[in-house]
């Protein structure tokens, strides 16, 4: 839930200054108040929401520094997870990654972005799990915000780029090139950061 809300705030889908409620968000995503309340608390601790009485919150402003901080933290944690995973991956883990990557290619070919979004997270989740640290996996799950799409390109175009990068990362993993895989993962997340920053600057210019 926190990842869904964070993505909406970082992308500008939920605007700065907008008031949101537990019931309103819960109805939108089909969840009870409890997970939504937890998500509000997480995002308030990150400085993205200001909690108000009566189960309400105000969306606080984001900045390029907010976006960079989020993605740079993901870069650090996700490359560490991948480094550990490369040392611990079983044949079953590798088979899962290959199967998920193939599903991603099929979803991309069909133009099925909704399915690709789920496959995208599944690809990363296999790596987080293989790292062998529940705490690291938990932090990465909290930080997850899915595709960070530049609004100047279509969802299909972004999914294509993301899938191609997954294939390159997988190839390095299969080659047992941990350093190369970690480098590609950093670049994969950096591309998401740059896309989100471009969105921010375009929206900032539109408001000016």
Secondary structure as the mmCIF struct_conf table of DSSP 4:
data_model
#
loop_
_struct_conf.conf_type_id
_struct_conf.id
_struct_conf.beg_label_comp_id
_struct_conf.beg_label_asym_id
_struct_conf.beg_label_seq_id
_struct_conf.end_label_comp_id
_struct_conf.end_label_asym_id
_struct_conf.end_label_seq_id
HELX_RH_AL_P HELX_RH_AL_P1 UNK A 2 UNK A 10
TURN_TY1_P TURN_TY1_P1 UNK A 11 UNK A 12
BEND BEND1 UNK A 13 UNK A 14
HELX_LH_PP_P HELX_LH_PP_P1 UNK A 15 UNK A 15
TURN_TY1_P TURN_TY1_P2 UNK A 16 UNK A 17
STRN STRN1 UNK A 19 UNK A 21
HELX_RH_AL_P HELX_RH_AL_P2 UNK A 22 UNK A 29
TURN_TY1_P TURN_TY1_P3 UNK A 30 UNK A 30
HELX_RH_AL_P HELX_RH_AL_P3 UNK A 33 UNK A 45
TURN_TY1_P TURN_TY1_P4 UNK A 46 UNK A 47
BEND BEND2 UNK A 48 UNK A 48
STRN STRN2 UNK A 49 UNK A 52
TURN_TY1_P TURN_TY1_P5 UNK A 53 UNK A 55
STRN STRN3 UNK A 56 UNK A 59
HELX_LH_PP_P HELX_LH_PP_P2 UNK A 60 UNK A 61
HELX_RH_AL_P HELX_RH_AL_P4 UNK A 64 UNK A 88
HELX_RH_AL_P HELX_RH_AL_P5 UNK A 91 UNK A 110
TURN_TY1_P TURN_TY1_P6 UNK A 111 UNK A 111
HELX_RH_AL_P HELX_RH_AL_P6 UNK A 113 UNK A 130
TURN_TY1_P TURN_TY1_P7 UNK A 131 UNK A 132
HELX_RH_AL_P HELX_RH_AL_P7 UNK A 134 UNK A 143
TURN_TY1_P TURN_TY1_P8 UNK A 151 UNK A 152
BEND BEND3 UNK A 153 UNK A 153
HELX_RH_AL_P HELX_RH_AL_P8 UNK A 155 UNK A 174
TURN_TY1_P TURN_TY1_P9 UNK A 175 UNK A 176
HELX_RH_AL_P HELX_RH_AL_P9 UNK A 178 UNK A 207
#
